[in-house]
Amino acid sequence: MKRFLLLSLALLSLACGSFAADKMEALTSPSGNIRLEVTVGERLTYSAFRGSEQILKDCPLSLQVGKDAFGTNPKLSGTKRTKVDEVIRPVVPLKYAEVANRANQLTLSFRGGISVDFRAYDNGIAYRFAINRGKGQVDVVDEGLGLNLPESFMAHVSKTRSFNTSYENPYTHISTADYNAGDEMTYLPILLESPQGTKVLFSESDVRDYPHLFLMPTDGNGFTATFPRSPETWEPRGDRSWTITKERDCIARTDAQRTLPWRFAVIGTDKDIAENQMEVVLGGKCELDDTSWIKPGKVNWDWWNHWTVWDVDFETGINNDTYKYIIDCASKFGVEYILLDEGWNKRVQDPFTTRDEINVKELVEYGRQKNVGIVLWLSWLTVEQHMDLIPFYAKMGVKGLKIDFMDHSDQWMVNFYERVARECAKNKLLVDYHGSFKPSGMEQRLPNLISYEGVRGLEQGGGCKPENSIWLPFMRNAVGPMDFTPGAMHNAQPEDNRGSGSLPMGGGTRAYQMALYVCFESGLQMLADSPTRYLREAECTEFIASVPTTWDETRVLAARAGDYYVVAKRKGSRWFIGAMTGDKAQDIDISLDFLGKGGRLTYFRDGRNAHRIALDYRREQQDVTPQTKLRLHLVRNGGWAGVIE
């Protein structure tokens, strides 16, 4: 018995000693609504709470730099607490002219030159590693991240089999209890929903000289990190792709003294998710001295409508006559740019030899006279192999480049984005990346990077359904600009969407397509349909052409992810309101109590038969005051769009 008691006391002493060795640091947001608990013990872990509800549980962090693996029995050497309190004024303000960046920060320093910054915001949490290894470079072999949930959540994810992806997959909605190890991974952002209804948007920002993060499901209601390896050598494949011939045994070879990307979780209601600016406040400071030349705006786009115009006395197609017609249409409605998409040059690989029917210099001059700028499409591989095209076309007067088909987010490709954006900034060119990853801060540092695709947009034809797009304000567009390419004037309910080529259709009602210009955010916002259709549908075109692409203020009036989204946005003294829904009809009551004074409301709503005939809409007007209440009736895949002046 004595021996048993002695053994029991020894084990208890060992257990108590182990418990005492764990150090827990608590960090709360300025309002106290969000709380982080960081534990340093055998592992470095954190948990997150919103009020009394636990959102994340014992999430482990680790980092391997060279042969040094940080994360097992980390040795804490210092603790520092600071406050973040500043106002950011984005060069291209997609939600707010001024963005508050207020948080409490905890910095933990560890032996071996590793530290971790944690931040608690009133709408979420963020953390990042920092490497402090002196001069030269190091290999980041891996970064470990466990995203552990306390119970089964609903997960809204974009599954992909490969790191080679266009980031245009439809969303999958699945319980974390059923999303298990061995299933396909997902790219970011992801949206999680607790059993209590709390939403969690997880993504990253300030990604520099480093790959983008992917997540793999685990068998325990959670996720773990995975990254593409860093390419060392590659060779071209075709006119827009590549074959990586050798990879390094690391995810990044990078500076030995630097911070790594922020990982963040926005936590709150549907409204909190849609209004958040976490990617902005964590993205970094603008690095351009002069930004006065950066002009956001709208773009008449040629590719989706297949260069189709009619009632003209010339043969339409990829030729100067057609583009002059497009310029004339843009000028009539005050649209700032037109895009020459694929086909303007004889060979994709040769950016200097145009097809015989195209004269870019002539179009630039014609557009200048009409106050319309020219944007050129190029494959990324062509740009990489002919970087001299950037000053060449800038000198000619071209205003921007749409660069396409990157389809990767490894360290090399992230650096390609930045190299090209910097070179374009030197030459005062805008950049719109297609076939691209999500925004992750680069456009904050280099705001001539005006938009990204990385979305299942209208170019997907019948594969672009409102039931998927209704998630975008809460996911893809909640982390930065999104080139969705809206604006269909030939509208169809999904079961009737059979248009293609020269006669494309857009899913959703006419009012829905118009509302997208208010609901969706992009520094360059496309008008995807034929100029002839826009001229024939002038009252609709005048409205969408009048919707700004940058905003002073944003207020989400009603929102439920997957069901509906209603937002009011202010530019100067005008308020625009947009509402969209998925595949279920909605009746939504909103108040106009945000108005400073009354005004005249002009709005477009779904017609009586729009649930079947998507072209059906009504334009109406009424006087409104801050006391006005509106009931919006949206048919399935429907919308509502208006302006108060």
C-alpha positions in Angstrom: 0.0 0.0 0.0 2.9 2.4 0.9 4.5 1.8 -2.5 1.1 2.4 -4.2 0.7 5.7 -2.3 4.2 6.9 -3.1 3.7 6.1 -6.7 0.4 7.9 -6.8 1.9 11.0 -5.1 4.7 11.0 -7.6 2.4 10.8 -10.6 0.2 13.5 -9.1 3.2 15.7 -8.5 4.4 15.1 -12.1 0.9 16.0 -13.4 0.7 19.2 -11.3 4.2 20.1 -12.4 3.2 19.6 -16.0 0.1 21.7 -15.6 2.0 24.5 -13.8 4.4 24.6 -16.8 1.6 25.6 -19.2 1.3 29.3 -19.5 -2.0 30.8 -20.6 -2.3 34.4 -21.9 -5.7 35.9 -22.4 -6.3 38.7 -24.9 -9.7 40.5 -25.3 -10.9 42.8 -28.1 -11.4 46.5 -27.3 -15.1 46.0 -26.5 -14.4 42.7 -24.7 -16.7 40.8 -27.1 -14.0 38.6 -28.6 -11.5 36.7 -26.4 -8.4 34.8 -27.3 -6.7 32.3 -24.9 -3.2 31.4 -25.9 -1.5 28.5 -24.2 2.2 27.8 -24.2 2.9 24.2 -23.1 3.9 21.1 -24.9 2.5 22.9 -27.9 1.5 26.5 -28.8 -2.2 26.6 -29.1 -5.0 29.2 -29.1 -8.8 29.2 -28.5 -11.3 31.9 -29.5 -14.6 32.9 -27.9 -17.4 35.3 -28.9 -19.1 36.2 -25.6 -19.6 32.9 -23.8 -19.6 30.8 -27.0 -16.4 29.0 -27.9 -15.6 29.2 -31.6 -12.1 27.7 -32.0 -10.6 25.2 -29.6 -6.9 24.4 -28.9 -5.7 25.3 -32.4 -2.1 24.3 -32.7 0.5 26.5 -34.4 4.0 25.3 -35.6 6.7 26.4 -38.0 9.7 24.6 -39.4 12.6 26.8 -40.6 15.4 24.8 -42.0 16.1 22.0 -39.6 14.5 23.8 -36.7 11.0 22.7 -35.8 9.1 25.2 -33.7 5.9 24.2 -32.0 6.9 21.3 -29.7 7.8 22.4 -26.2 8.3 26.1 -27.4 10.5 28.1 -25.0 8.9 31.5 -24.2 11.4 34.3 -23.9 9.2 37.4 -23.8 5.7 38.8 -23.7 4.5 42.2 -25.0 1.1 43.8 -25.1 0.3 46.7 -27.4 -2.7 48.5 -28.9 -3.5 49.0 -32.6 -5.5 52.2 -33.2 -5.4 53.9 -36.6 -7.6 54.9 -39.5 -6.8 53.6 -42.9 -7.9 55.4 -46.1 -7.8 52.9 -48.9 -6.8 54.3 -52.3 -9.6 52.2 -53.8 -12.3 52.2 -51.1 -14.7 49.4 -51.9 -16.7 49.7 -48.7 -15.6 52.7 -46.7 -13.5 55.8 -47.4 -12.1 55.4 -43.9 -11.5 52.1 -42.2 -10.8 51.8 -38.5 -8.0 49.4 -37.5 -8.5 48.9 -33.7 -7.3 45.8 -31.9 -5.4 44.6 -28.8 -2.2 42.8 -29.6 -0.2 40.2 -27.8 3.4 39.3 -29.0 5.0 36.2 -27.8 8.7 35.8 -28.4 10.4 32.4 -28.3 13.9 31.1 -28.3 15.3 30.3 -31.7 14.3 33.6 -33.4 10.5 33.0 -33.7 7.7 35.2 -32.5 3.9 35.3 -32.9 1.6 38.3 -33.0 -2.0 37.7 -31.9 -4.7 40.3 -32.4 -8.2 40.5 -30.9 -10.6 42.7 -32.9 -14.3 43.4 -32.0 -15.2 41.3 -35.1 -12.6 38.6 -35.0 -9.0 37.4 -34.4 -5.8 37.3 -36.3 -2.2 36.0 -35.8 1.0 35.8 -37.7 4.5 34.4 -37.3 7.7 36.4 -37.5 11.1 35.1 -38.3 14.1 36.8 -36.6 17.1 35.0 -38.0 19.4 37.9 -39.0 20.6 38.4 -42.6 20.3 36.2 -45.7 17.6 33.7 -46.5 16.0 30.7 -44.8 13.9 27.9 -46.0 10.4 27.7 -44.5 9.9 24.0 -44.8 6.3 24.1 -43.5 3.9 26.1 -41.5 1.5 24.2 -39.3 -2.0 25.3 -38.6 -4.8 23.4 -37.0 -8.3 24.9 -37.2 -10.2 22.9 -34.5 -13.9 23.4 -33.8 -15.5 22.5 -30.5 -18.3 20.6 -32.2 -19.7 20.0 -35.6 -20.1 23.2 -37.7 -21.5 23.7 -41.2 -18.7 24.4 -43.6 -19.0 26.3 -46.8 -15.9 25.6 -48.9 -14.5 25.5 -52.4 -13.2 22.0 -52.9 -10.2 21.4 -55.2 -8.2 18.3 -56.1 -5.1 20.2 -56.9 -3.0 23.3 -56.2 -3.5 24.0 -59.9 -6.9 25.7 -59.9 -8.6 28.7 -61.4 -10.4 29.3 -58.1 -13.8 29.1 -59.8 -15.3 26.0 -58.2 -18.9 26.2 -56.9 -19.3 26.1 -53.2 -19.9 22.9 -51.3 -22.0 23.0 -48.1 -21.1 20.2 -45.7 -21.1 19.4 -42.0 -17.5 19.2 -40.6 -18.6 15.9 -39.1 -18.9 14.6 -42.7 -15.9 16.4 -44.2 -13.2 14.0 -43.3 -9.5 13.4 -43.9 -9.0 12.0 -47.4 -11.6 14.3 -48.9 -10.6 17.1 -51.3 -8.9 20.1 -49.8 -10.3 23.7 -50.1 -8.8 27.0 -51.0 -9.7 30.1 -49.0 -11.8 31.8 -47.9 -14.0 29.3 -46.0 -17.2 30.2 -44.1 -18.1 28.2 -41.0 -21.4 28.3 -39.0 -21.7 27.2 -35.4 -24.9 25.4 -34.1 -25.8 28.7 -32.4 -25.7 30.5 -35.8 -22.4 32.3 -35.4 -20.5 32.8 -38.6 -16.7 32.5 -39.0 -14.9 33.7 -42.1 -11.4 32.3 -42.3 -8.8 33.7 -44.7 -5.4 35.4 -44.9 -3.7 38.7 -45.7 -0.3 40.3 -46.3 0.9 37.4 -48.3 4.3 38.4 -49.7 7.0 36.1 -51.1 5.1 33.2 -49.7 2.5 30.7 -51.0 -1.3 30.9 -50.3 -2.7 28.6 -47.7 -5.0 25.6 -48.5 -6.9 23.6 -45.9 -7.5 19.9 -45.6 -10.3 18.4 -43.5 -9.5 16.3 -40.5 -11.5 13.6 -38.8 -12.3 15.7 -35.8 -14.4 18.7 -36.8 -11.5 20.7 -38.1 -8.9 21.5 -40.7 -5.1 21.4 -41.1 -2.9 23.5 -43.4 -1.2 22.5 -46.6 0.8 24.5 -49.0 2.2 24.2 -52.6 6.0 23.7 -52.6 8.2 26.4 -53.9 9.1 25.9 -57.6 12.7 26.0 -58.5 12.6 25.4 -62.2 9.8 25.4 -64.8 9.2 25.4 -68.5 6.4 26.8 -70.6 3.5 24.6 -71.7 1.4 25.9 -74.6 0.7 29.7 -74.7 -0.6 30.2 -71.2 0.6 27.4 -68.8 3.7 25.9 -67.4 5.2 22.6 -66.1 7.1 22.8 -62.9 10.1 20.7 -63.4 11.7 20.9 -60.0 10.4 21.9 -56.6 12.4 23.0 -53.5 12.0 21.0 -50.3 10.2 23.9 -48.7 7.2 26.1 -49.2 9.2 29.3 -49.3 12.9 30.4 -49.6 12.7 33.9 -48.1 14.2 36.6 -46.0 15.6 35.5 -42.6 14.1 38.6 -41.0 10.4 39.1 -41.8 6.8 38.6 -40.8 4.7 35.9 -42.4 1.1 36.3 -43.6 -1.7 37.1 -41.2 -4.3 34.3 -40.7 -7.6 35.8 -39.6 -11.1 34.7 -38.6 -13.9 37.2 -38.8 -16.5 36.1 -36.1 -20.0 37.3 -35.8 -23.3 37.7 -37.6 -24.0 37.5 -41.3 -23.9 41.3 -41.3 -20.6 41.3 -39.5 -19.1 39.0 -42.1 -20.4 41.0 -45.1 -19.3 44.4 -43.7 -15.8 43.3 -42.5 -12.6 44.9 -43.7 -10.1 42.4 -42.1 -8.2 41.8 -45.4 -7.8 45.6 -45.8 -6.5 46.4 -42.3 -4.1 43.5 -42.3 -2.9 43.9 -45.9 -0.1 46.4 -45.4 0.4 50.1 -46.3 0.3 51.6 -49.8 3.8 51.6 -51.2 3.1 54.0 -54.2 4.1 57.6 -53.8 1.6 58.8 -56.4 -1.8 57.2 -56.8 -3.6 60.1 -58.4 -3.6 58.3 -61.8 -5.4 55.2 -60.4 -8.9 55.6 -61.7 -11.4 52.9 -60.8 -14.4 52.5 -63.1 -16.6 50.4 -65.4 -15.6 48.4 -68.5 -17.5 47.4 -71.6 -16.4 43.8 -72.1 -16.3 42.0 -75.4 -15.6 38.3 -74.8 -18.8 37.2 -73.0 -21.0 38.6 -75.7 -18.7 37.3 -78.5 -18.2 40.7 -80.1 -21.9 40.6 -81.1 -23.4 43.9 -82.3 -26.1 44.3 -84.9 -28.1 47.0 -86.8 -24.8 48.3 -88.2 -23.3 48.6 -91.7 -20.0 46.8 -91.0 -19.1 43.2 -90.4 -18.8 42.7 -86.6 -16.1 40.7 -84.9 -12.5 41.3 -83.6 -11.9 44.5 -85.7 -11.5 48.2 -85.2 -15.0 49.0 -86.5 -16.6 46.8 -83.8 -14.3 48.3 -81.0 -15.2 51.8 -82.1 -18.8 50.9 -81.8 -18.1 49.6 -78.3 -16.2 52.8 -77.5 -19.2 54.9 -78.7 -21.5 52.9 -76.4 -19.2 53.3 -73.4 -18.9 57.0 -74.1 -22.7 57.5 -74.4 -23.3 56.0 -70.9 -20.1 57.4 -69.2 -18.4 54.1 -68.9 -14.7 54.7 -68.4 -13.0 51.8 -70.2 -13.4 49.1 -72.8 -11.5 45.8 -72.8 -9.9 44.0 -75.8 -10.0 40.4 -74.7 -8.3 37.4 -76.2 -8.0 37.6 -80.0 -6.7 41.1 -80.6 -3.1 39.9 -81.4 -2.3 37.3 -84.1 -0.7 34.9 -81.6 -1.1 34.8 -77.8 2.6 34.5 -77.4 3.4 37.6 -79.4 2.0 40.8 -77.8 3.4 43.2 -80.4 1.8 41.8 -83.6 -1.9 42.5 -83.8 -4.3 40.8 -86.2 -4.7 42.7 -89.5 -8.1 44.1 -88.5 -6.8 45.6 -85.2 -4.9 48.8 -84.7 -4.4 49.4 -81.0 -2.9 52.8 -81.4 -5.8 54.0 -83.5 -8.3 52.7 -80.9 -6.4 54.4 -78.1 -6.7 57.7 -79.9 -10.3 57.2 -80.8 -11.1 56.3 -77.1 -9.1 59.4 -75.9 -11.4 61.6 -78.0 -14.4 59.9 -76.4 -13.0 59.9 -72.9 -12.8 56.0 -72.9 -9.6 54.2 -72.0 -8.3 50.9 -73.4 -7.5 47.7 -71.4 -5.7 44.8 -73.1 -6.0 41.1 -72.3 -2.8 39.0 -72.1 -1.8 35.6 -70.8 0.5 35.6 -67.8 3.1 33.6 -69.8 3.2 36.2 -72.5 3.8 38.9 -69.9 6.5 36.9 -68.2 8.3 36.4 -71.5 7.8 40.0 -72.7 8.0 42.3 -69.8 8.9 45.1 -72.2 5.3 45.1 -73.4 4.4 47.0 -70.2 6.2 50.2 -71.1 5.5 49.7 -74.8 1.7 49.8 -74.3 1.8 52.4 -71.5 3.6 54.8 -73.8 1.0 54.1 -76.5 -1.7 55.3 -74.0 -3.2 52.0 -72.9 -4.7 52.3 -69.4 -4.5 48.8 -68.1 -3.9 45.1 -68.5 -6.1 42.1 -67.8 -3.7 39.2 -67.2 -5.0 35.7 -67.2 -4.5 32.0 -66.5 -2.0 32.0 -63.7 -4.0 29.2 -61.9 -1.4 28.8 -59.2 -0.6 30.4 -55.8 2.8 29.0 -54.9 5.7 31.3 -53.9 6.9 31.9 -57.5 3.5 32.8 -58.7 2.8 35.1 -55.8 6.0 36.9 -56.7 5.0 37.1 -60.3 1.8 39.0 -59.4 3.9 41.4 -57.4 6.7 41.9 -60.0 4.1 42.6 -62.7 2.0 44.9 -60.5 5.1 46.9 -59.6 6.2 47.2 -63.2 2.7 48.3 -64.2 2.7 50.9 -61.4 6.0 52.4 -62.7 4.2 52.8 -66.0 0.9 53.9 -64.6 -1.1 50.9 -65.8 -4.0 49.2 -63.9 -3.9 45.5 -63.5 -6.9 43.1 -63.3 -5.8 39.5 -62.6 -8.0 36.6 -64.0 -7.4 32.9 -63.5 -6.3 34.3 -60.2 -6.1 33.6 -56.5 -8.2 35.6 -53.9 -7.1 39.0 -52.7 -4.7 38.8 -49.8 -3.4 42.3 -49.2 -1.3 42.9 -52.3 -3.9 45.4 -53.7 -3.6 47.4 -50.5 0.2 47.9 -51.0 0.0 48.2 -54.8 -3.5 49.7 -55.4 -3.0 49.8 -59.2 -3.9 46.0 -58.8 -7.5 47.0 -59.2 -9.3 43.7 -59.1 -9.0 39.9 -59.2 -11.3 37.2 -60.6 -11.0 33.9 -58.6 -14.8 33.5 -58.6 -17.4 31.5 -60.3 -18.7 34.4 -62.3 -20.9 35.2 -65.3 -18.4 33.8 -67.8 -19.5 30.4 -66.6 -22.8 30.8 -68.4 -25.4 28.3 -67.1 -22.9 27.2 -64.5 -23.2 30.5 -62.8 -26.3 30.2 -60.7 -27.7 32.7 -58.2 -27.9 29.9 -55.6 -24.1 29.9 -55.6 -23.6 33.6 -56.2 -25.7 34.6 -53.1 -22.8 33.3 -51.0 -20.3 35.7 -52.5 -20.9 38.7 -50.3 -20.2 36.5 -47.3 -17.2 34.7 -48.8 -15.2 35.6 -51.9 -16.2 39.3 -52.0 -15.8 39.5 -48.2 -12.1 39.3 -48.6 -11.6 41.9 -51.4 -12.3 43.0 -54.9 -14.0 40.5 -57.2 -14.3 40.7 -61.0 -17.6 38.7 -61.4 -18.4 40.4 -64.8 -22.2 41.0 -64.3 -24.6 42.9 -66.5 -26.6 40.4 -68.6 -29.5 42.0 -70.4 -30.8 38.6 -71.7 -32.0 37.1 -68.5 -33.1 33.6 -67.6 -34.1 31.5 -64.7 -31.5 28.8 -64.3 -33.6 26.0 -66.0 -33.9 28.2 -69.1 -30.3 29.4 -69.3 -29.3 28.0 -72.6 -27.6 31.0 -74.3 -24.0 30.8 -75.4 -21.6 32.3 -77.8 -23.1 35.3 -79.6 -26.4 35.1 -77.7 -25.4 34.6 -74.0 -27.9 34.5 -71.2 -27.3 35.5 -67.6 -28.8 33.6 -64.7 -31.2 35.5 -62.5 -33.8 38.2 -63.2 -33.1 41.6 -64.8 -33.4 43.3 -61.4 -31.0 40.7 -60.0 -28.4 41.5 -62.6 -28.8 45.2 -62.0 -28.5 44.7 -58.2 -25.1 43.0 -58.6 -23.6 46.4 -59.4 -24.5 47.6 -55.9 -24.0 44.2 -54.1 -20.7 43.2 -55.6 -17.4 45.1 -55.2 -14.6 45.6 -57.8 -12.4 48.5 -58.7 -13.0 47.6 -62.3 -16.6 46.5 -62.8 -17.5 44.9 -66.1 -20.6 45.4 -68.3 -20.5 41.9 -69.9 -23.3 42.1 -72.5 -23.5 43.4 -76.0 -23.4 47.2 -76.6 -26.4 46.8 -78.8 -28.4 45.3 -76.0 -27.3 48.1 -73.6 -28.4 50.7 -76.2 -31.8 49.0 -76.5 -32.2 48.7 -72.7 -31.2 52.3 -72.1 -33.0 52.9 -68.8 -31.3 49.8 -67.2 -27.9 50.7 -68.7 -28.2 54.3 -67.4 -28.7 53.0 -63.9 -25.9 50.4 -63.8 -23.5 52.9 -65.5 -24.4 55.4 -62.7 -23.5 53.0 -59.9 -20.0 53.9 -58.4 -17.2 51.4 -58.1 -15.9 53.0 -54.9 -17.8 54.0 -51.8 -17.8 56.3 -48.8 -20.0 54.2 -46.6 -21.6 50.7 -46.6 -24.5 49.5 -44.4 -25.8 45.9 -44.7 -29.5 46.3 -44.1 -30.5 42.6 -44.1 -28.5 39.4 -44.6 -28.6 35.7 -44.3 -25.8 33.8 -46.0 -27.2 31.5 -48.7 -30.6 33.2 -48.7 -30.5 37.0 -49.2 -28.4 40.1 -49.1 -29.5 43.7 -48.9 -27.0 46.5 -48.7 -27.0 50.3 -48.9 -23.9 52.2 -50.1 -23.2 55.9 -50.1 -21.1 57.9 -52.5 -21.3 61.6 -51.7 -24.9 62.5 -51.1 -26.4 59.6 -53.1 -27.4 56.3 -51.5 -27.7 53.1 -53.7 -29.5 50.0 -52.4 -29.0 46.5 -53.8 -30.8 43.3 -52.9 -30.3 39.8 -54.2 -31.5 36.3 -53.4 -30.9 32.7 -54.2 -33.3 30.1 -55.4 -36.0 31.0 -52.9 -38.4 34.0 -53.1 -38.0 36.5 -50.2 -40.1 39.3 -48.7 -37.7 41.6 -46.8 -38.6 44.7 -44.8 -35.9 47.4 -44.6 -35.8 50.8 -42.9 -34.3 54.0 -44.4 -33.4 55.4 -41.0 -29.8 55.8 -42.2 -30.7 58.7 -44.4 -29.8 62.1 -43.3 -32.8 63.6 -45.1 -35.4 62.6 -47.6 -35.1 62.3 -51.3 -36.4 60.7 -54.5 -36.0 57.0 -54.8 -35.8 55.4 -58.3 -35.8 51.6 -58.2 -36.0 48.5 -60.3 -37.9 45.5 -59.0 -38.9 42.0 -60.2 -42.0 42.0 -62.4 -45.1 40.0 -61.5 -43.9 37.1 -63.7 -40.2 37.3 -63.2 -40.2 34.0 -61.3 -40.8 32.4 -64.7 -39.8 35.1 -67.2 -36.6 36.6 -65.8 -36.7 39.6 -68.2 -39.8 40.9 -66.4 -39.0 44.0 -64.3 -40.6 47.3 -63.3 -39.0 50.8 -62.8 -40.8 52.9 -60.2 -40.2 56.0 -58.2 -41.4 57.4 -54.8 -40.4 60.1 -52.3 -38.7 58.7 -49.2 -37.6 60.0 -45.7 -35.6 58.5 -42.8 -39.0 57.3 -41.5 -39.8 55.3 -44.7 -40.1 51.5 -44.4 -39.8 49.4 -47.6 -40.9 45.9 -48.3 -38.8 44.3 -51.0 -40.4 41.4 -52.8 -37.7 39.3 -54.6 -38.7 36.3 -56.7 -36.5 33.3 -56.8 -33.1 34.3 -58.2 -34.4 37.8 -58.0 -33.2 41.3 -57.1 -34.0 44.9 -56.4 -31.9 47.9 -57.1 -32.4 51.6 -56.5 -30.9 55.0 -55.9 -31.9 57.8 -53.5 -31.1 61.3 -54.7 
